[in-house]
């Protein structure tokens, strides 16, 4: 075979690029490569026959041979899942691998294996980079260089403006990202692997996940129906017709779904026998419910209120006992300002309250605020950790602010940029997901996986 003697027009650039790529993975005898024949700009496939320092002997597929250097060769993938030592590759989670992307071997790591012949692979901290590969497309990296913290998914980028909220069940396997425009992403709560993506075909105004994580309830912006889907396959299981527009949803551990429709009131739907209440306890004129949360037993429902400008009354948290589909008032907690979010501790002893400009902790035994602080952030979101030891507060406005409140009352600001926070969901006592609202479509990070140090 006669090889072209045309010089590559980007010869010098190619040298620098391939030096950066190949120097990470020194070649070994038996490696499949594509090399620049006589350094003249045309690449041909072959195999490394011998290595002498930086010099390598290539046996080309057409029978030609030459001594060259690693700078002029690209490492190719090896069919059959064979590692660099020529033995069968048995991949496992956190293995560092090389993936053939467009002729170049790129560093990545195994998030998890997916059956005997495939692996889920990540290239960066961004969950959007995660892809499924056949093991035959991967090679074990002989020169691993990542530490354990680098082999973690820590965020997810999206390209639509709007609100990205989160929903999860206490015992569910997934944290679910919900975009107001209808996009759904299920993340594995332990690894943040994007397990499933779907477009639900509607604008979404409210959402909730059952305690066991097996059901997802969605309310559309303009419709009067609640759609209930199975998780993780997102198959429609049930439609619930409502008399008015639904703004809030919350699941209880007793398989009941609370709904709030402004101007009408609260409804309780029991999914066990499919019974539903009529409208109950519509707030007074000038007042709206802005957040709802059941306690872990499902016996009490907490509703945070907002007093509209020019209206009378004081903001508060209304407490209702729940029996079947019926509610009964059982208490009122006065709060410093309008309520944006609520979170009940797992031990049912405390209630965290994110206000417009304040953070508060209420004792559910006394029904009174036991800690309250004015903050320089607005529209505050909050969530208790599952071990009851930590409360996270985040700014829902343009000013970034993410705070951790410990059991001893110590308040610490985390060095993390998270403006326009929409939701917080804990994975463990020290790890949580946080989502945000975006105002551009430039590929912003809309969900972060955060570890409290």
C-alpha positions in Angstrom: 0.0 0.0 0.0 1.3 3.4 -0.9 0.8 6.0 1.8 0.2 9.7 1.1 3.1 12.1 1.6 0.8 15.1 2.0 1.7 17.1 5.1 -1.1 17.7 7.7 -2.0 21.4 7.7 -2.5 21.3 11.4 0.6 19.3 12.1 1.9 21.2 15.1 -1.5 21.5 16.7 -1.9 17.7 16.3 1.4 17.1 18.0 0.4 19.2 21.0 -3.1 17.6 21.2 -2.0 14.0 21.0 0.8 14.6 23.5 -1.9 15.8 26.0 -4.1 12.9 25.2 -1.7 9.9 25.0 0.7 11.0 27.7 -2.0 10.2 30.3 -2.0 6.5 29.1 1.5 5.3 28.2 1.2 2.6 25.4 1.9 -1.0 26.0 2.6 -3.9 23.6 -0.6 -5.2 22.1 -2.4 -1.9 22.2 -4.5 -1.0 19.1 -3.5 2.4 17.8 -3.8 4.7 14.9 -0.5 6.4 14.0 0.7 9.2 11.9 2.7 7.4 9.1 6.2 9.0 8.8 4.8 12.0 10.6 3.2 13.2 7.4 -0.4 13.8 8.6 -2.1 10.6 7.5 -3.2 8.0 10.2 -3.2 4.3 9.8 -4.3 1.5 12.2 -2.0 -1.0 13.7 -0.7 -2.6 16.8 2.1 -1.7 19.3 4.7 -4.4 18.9 7.4 -3.1 21.2 8.1 -0.1 23.5 11.5 1.4 24.1 11.1 4.5 26.3 9.1 7.0 24.3 9.8 5.1 21.1 7.3 2.5 19.9 7.4 -0.1 17.1 4.1 -0.2 15.2 3.0 -3.2 13.1 0.4 -1.7 10.7 -2.5 -3.7 9.5 -1.3 -3.5 5.9 2.1 -5.2 6.9 4.3 -2.0 7.1 6.3 -1.4 10.2 7.9 1.7 11.7 9.5 3.1 14.8 7.7 6.3 16.0 6.8 8.0 19.3 3.6 8.1 21.4 3.0 11.7 20.4 2.0 10.6 16.9 -0.4 7.8 17.9 -4.0 7.6 19.1 -5.0 4.8 21.4 -8.0 2.9 20.0 -10.6 0.8 21.9 -10.1 -2.9 22.0 -13.1 -5.1 21.1 -14.3 -7.8 23.5 -13.8 -6.0 26.8 -10.0 -6.7 27.0 -7.9 -4.7 29.3 -4.4 -3.3 28.5 -2.8 -6.5 29.8 -4.8 -8.6 27.4 -7.0 -10.2 30.0 -10.8 -10.1 30.2 -12.1 -6.9 32.0 -14.4 -7.4 34.9 -15.6 -3.9 35.6 -17.0 -2.7 38.9 -18.3 0.6 40.4 -15.7 3.3 40.6 -13.3 1.6 38.2 -11.5 4.2 36.1 -11.8 3.4 32.4 -10.9 4.7 28.9 -13.7 5.3 26.5 -13.3 5.5 22.7 -15.0 8.8 21.7 -14.5 9.8 18.1 -11.2 8.0 17.9 -9.8 9.3 21.1 -9.6 7.5 24.4 -11.2 9.7 27.1 -11.0 9.2 30.9 -14.1 8.2 32.7 -15.3 6.1 35.6 -17.9 3.4 36.2 -21.0 4.6 38.1 -22.4 1.1 38.2 -22.5 -2.1 36.1 -25.6 -2.7 34.1 -25.9 -6.5 33.6 -22.9 -8.7 32.5 -22.1 -6.8 29.3 -22.8 -3.1 29.9 -21.7 -0.3 32.3 -23.0 3.1 33.2 -20.2 5.6 32.7 -19.6 9.2 33.8 -17.1 11.6 32.3 -17.5 14.6 34.6 -19.3 15.7 37.8 -22.3 16.7 35.5 -25.0 14.0 35.5 -25.8 15.0 31.9 -22.5 13.3 30.9 -23.6 9.9 32.0 -24.0 7.3 29.3 -24.4 3.5 28.9 -21.7 1.6 27.1 -21.0 -1.9 26.2 -18.0 -3.3 28.1 -16.4 -4.0 24.8 -16.1 -0.3 24.2 -14.2 0.3 27.5 -10.7 -0.4 28.7 -9.4 -0.4 32.2 -7.2 2.6 32.9 -3.7 1.4 34.0 -2.9 4.8 35.4 -5.9 5.8 37.6 -5.6 9.4 38.8 -8.9 10.3 40.3 -9.6 10.4 44.1 -12.9 9.2 45.4 -14.4 12.7 45.6 -13.8 13.2 41.9 -15.7 10.1 41.1 -19.0 11.5 42.2 -21.9 13.1 40.3 -22.5 16.5 41.9 -24.8 18.3 39.5 -27.1 18.3 36.5 -27.3 20.9 33.8 -30.4 21.8 31.9 -31.2 24.2 29.0 -34.7 25.5 29.7 -35.7 28.5 31.7 -38.2 28.2 34.6 -38.6 26.4 37.9 -37.0 23.1 38.7 -38.5 21.5 41.8 -37.7 18.2 43.5 -39.9 15.4 44.9 -39.0 12.3 46.8 -40.5 9.7 49.1 -38.9 9.0 52.5 -38.2 5.4 51.5 -38.0 5.8 47.8 -35.0 5.0 45.6 -35.2 8.2 43.5 -35.1 12.0 43.8 -37.3 13.4 41.0 -36.5 16.6 39.2 -39.6 18.3 37.8 -39.5 21.2 35.4 -42.5 23.5 35.2 -42.6 22.9 31.4 -43.1 19.1 31.9 -39.7 17.6 31.8 -39.0 14.8 34.5 -35.7 13.3 35.5 -35.4 10.5 38.0 -32.0 10.5 39.8 -30.7 7.6 41.8 -30.6 9.1 45.3 -27.3 7.4 46.2 -25.2 8.1 43.0 -27.2 10.9 41.3 -27.3 8.8 38.1 -30.0 10.1 35.8 -32.0 6.9 35.7 -34.9 8.0 33.5 -36.0 11.1 31.6 -39.5 11.9 30.3 -41.6 14.7 28.9 -45.0 14.5 30.6 -46.7 16.6 27.9 -48.1 19.3 30.2 -47.1 22.3 32.3 -46.7 21.2 35.9 -47.8 23.4 38.8 -47.5 21.0 41.8 -46.0 17.6 42.6 -45.6 15.1 45.3 -44.2 11.6 45.8 -45.7 8.9 48.0 -43.7 7.9 51.2 -42.6 4.6 49.7 -41.5 6.4 46.5 -43.7 4.3 44.2 -46.2 7.0 43.1 -45.8 10.5 41.6 -48.7 12.9 41.7 -48.7 15.9 39.2 -51.0 18.8 38.8 -51.1 20.8 35.6 -51.1 24.6 35.4 -54.6 25.1 33.8 -56.3 21.7 34.2 -58.5 20.4 37.0 -57.1 17.0 37.2 -54.4 15.3 39.2 -52.3 12.6 37.4 -50.8 9.8 39.4 -48.0 7.8 37.9 -46.1 4.7 39.0 -42.4 5.1 39.7 -39.9 4.5 38.1 -41.7 3.5 34.8 -43.9 6.7 34.9 -47.0 4.8 33.7 -50.3 6.6 34.3 -52.2 4.9 37.1 -55.1 7.2 37.9 -56.7 10.6 37.2 -58.4 12.6 39.9 -60.8 15.3 38.9 -60.8 18.5 41.0 -63.3 21.3 41.3 -60.6 24.0 41.1 -57.0 24.7 40.1 -54.6 22.7 42.3 -51.6 24.7 43.7 -50.2 22.3 46.4 -49.9 18.6 46.8 -48.6 16.5 49.7 -48.6 12.7 50.3 -49.0 11.2 53.8 -47.6 7.9 55.0 -51.2 6.6 55.1 -51.5 6.7 51.3 -53.5 9.9 51.4 -53.0 12.9 49.1 -53.7 16.4 50.3 -54.7 19.0 47.6 -55.1 22.8 47.9 -57.2 24.8 45.5 -57.1 28.6 46.1 -60.6 30.0 46.7 -62.0 26.5 47.5 -59.8 25.0 50.3 -58.2 21.7 51.2 -59.2 18.2 49.9 -58.0 14.8 51.1 -58.0 11.9 48.6 -57.6 8.4 50.1 -55.9 6.3 47.5 -56.6 3.1 49.4 -60.4 3.2 48.8 -60.4 6.1 46.3 -62.6 8.2 48.5 -62.3 12.0 48.4 -63.5 14.8 50.7 -65.2 17.9 49.8 -63.5 21.3 50.1 -62.4 22.0 53.7 -61.1 25.0 55.6 -60.6 27.5 52.9 -58.5 30.3 54.5 -59.9 33.7 55.2 -60.1 36.4 52.5 -56.7 37.8 51.8 -54.9 34.6 53.0 -53.4 31.8 50.9 -51.8 28.5 51.8 -48.3 28.5 50.4 -46.9 25.2 51.6 -48.1 21.9 53.1 -46.4 19.0 54.9 -47.6 15.9 56.7 -45.8 14.6 59.8 -44.2 11.1 59.5 -47.3 9.4 61.0 -49.7 11.0 58.6 -52.0 12.1 61.4 -51.3 15.8 61.1 -51.2 18.2 58.2 -49.3 21.6 58.5 -50.2 24.5 56.2 -48.2 27.6 56.0 -50.0 30.9 55.1 -49.3 34.1 53.3 -51.2 37.3 54.0 -51.7 39.3 50.8 -50.7 42.9 50.7 -53.5 45.2 52.0 -55.2 42.3 53.8 -55.8 41.9 57.5 -54.4 39.0 59.6 -51.1 37.6 60.7 -49.1 34.8 59.0 -49.2 31.5 60.7 -49.0 27.7 60.4 -52.4 26.0 60.6 -52.4 22.5 62.0 -55.1 20.0 61.1 -55.7 16.5 62.5 -56.4 13.9 59.8 -58.9 11.1 60.2 -59.7 9.3 56.9 -60.5 12.1 54.5 -61.7 14.6 57.2 -59.6 17.4 58.7 -60.1 19.0 62.1 -58.3 22.1 63.3 -55.9 21.3 66.1 -53.7 24.4 66.5 -52.1 27.6 65.1 -48.4 28.6 65.3 -47.8 32.3 64.9 -44.8 33.1 62.7 -42.7 36.2 62.1 -43.6 36.6 58.4 -45.3 35.0 55.4 -44.4 31.3 55.1 -42.6 29.9 52.0 -41.8 26.4 53.0 -42.3 23.9 55.8 -40.5 20.7 56.9 -41.5 18.4 59.8 -38.7 16.5 61.6 -38.9 12.7 61.4 -39.4 12.5 65.2 -42.4 14.9 64.9 -40.9 17.1 67.6 -40.1 20.2 65.5 -41.2 22.2 62.5 -38.8 24.2 60.3 -40.3 27.3 58.7 -38.8 29.2 55.9 -40.3 32.7 55.8 -40.0 35.6 53.4 -37.1 37.0 55.4 -36.8 34.7 58.4 -36.0 31.2 59.5 -37.8 29.6 62.5 -38.0 26.4 64.4 -41.2 25.6 66.3 -41.7 23.0 69.0 -44.7 20.8 68.1 -45.1 19.9 71.8 -45.7 23.5 72.8 -46.9 24.9 69.5 -44.5 27.9 69.8 -41.5 29.2 68.1 -38.3 28.3 70.0 -35.8 29.8 67.5 -36.2 32.6 65.0 -33.7 34.7 63.0 -34.1 37.5 60.5 -32.0 36.8 57.4 -30.6 38.9 54.5 -32.1 36.4 52.0 -35.7 36.1 50.8 -38.3 33.5 50.0 -36.5 30.9 52.1 -36.7 27.2 51.4 -36.1 24.7 54.2 -35.7 20.9 54.9 -35.0 18.8 58.0 -32.4 16.0 57.6 -33.7 12.5 58.2 -31.7 12.1 61.4 -33.3 15.3 62.8 -29.8 16.8 63.5 -29.7 19.4 60.7 -31.9 21.9 59.0 -31.0 23.5 55.7 -32.2 26.9 54.7 -31.7 28.4 51.2 -32.5 31.6 49.4 -35.4 31.5 46.9 -34.4 34.9 45.6 -31.6 36.2 43.4 -29.2 36.6 46.3 -27.3 33.4 47.0 -27.4 32.0 50.5 -27.3 28.4 51.8 -27.3 27.9 55.5 -27.1 24.9 57.9 -28.6 25.0 61.3 -27.4 22.4 63.7 -29.2 21.0 66.8 -27.1 23.2 69.1 -28.4 26.3 67.4 -25.2 27.0 65.4 -25.9 28.6 62.0 -23.3 28.2 59.3 -23.3 29.5 55.8 -22.0 27.0 53.2 -19.6 28.3 50.5 -21.9 27.3 47.7 -23.5 29.5 45.1 -27.2 28.6 45.0 -29.5 31.5 44.2 -33.2 31.1 43.3 -33.4 27.8 45.2 -36.7 26.0 44.7 -36.4 22.8 46.7 -34.2 20.7 49.0 -34.3 16.9 49.5 -32.0 15.0 51.8 -30.4 11.7 51.0 -28.7 11.2 54.4 -27.9 13.2 57.4 -25.2 15.1 55.5 -26.0 14.8 51.8 -28.9 16.6 50.0 -30.1 17.6 46.6 -31.0 21.2 45.9 -32.8 22.6 42.8 -33.2 26.1 41.5 -35.1 28.3 39.1 -33.3 29.6 36.0 -33.7 32.7 33.9 -31.5 31.6 30.9 -31.2 28.6 28.6 -27.4 28.6 28.6 -27.0 25.2 30.3 -27.1 26.2 34.0 -26.7 23.7 36.8 -30.3 23.2 38.0 -29.7 20.4 40.5 -26.8 20.1 42.9 -25.8 17.2 45.1 -24.3 18.8 48.2 -22.3 17.3 51.1 -22.2 19.1 54.5 -18.6 19.0 55.7 
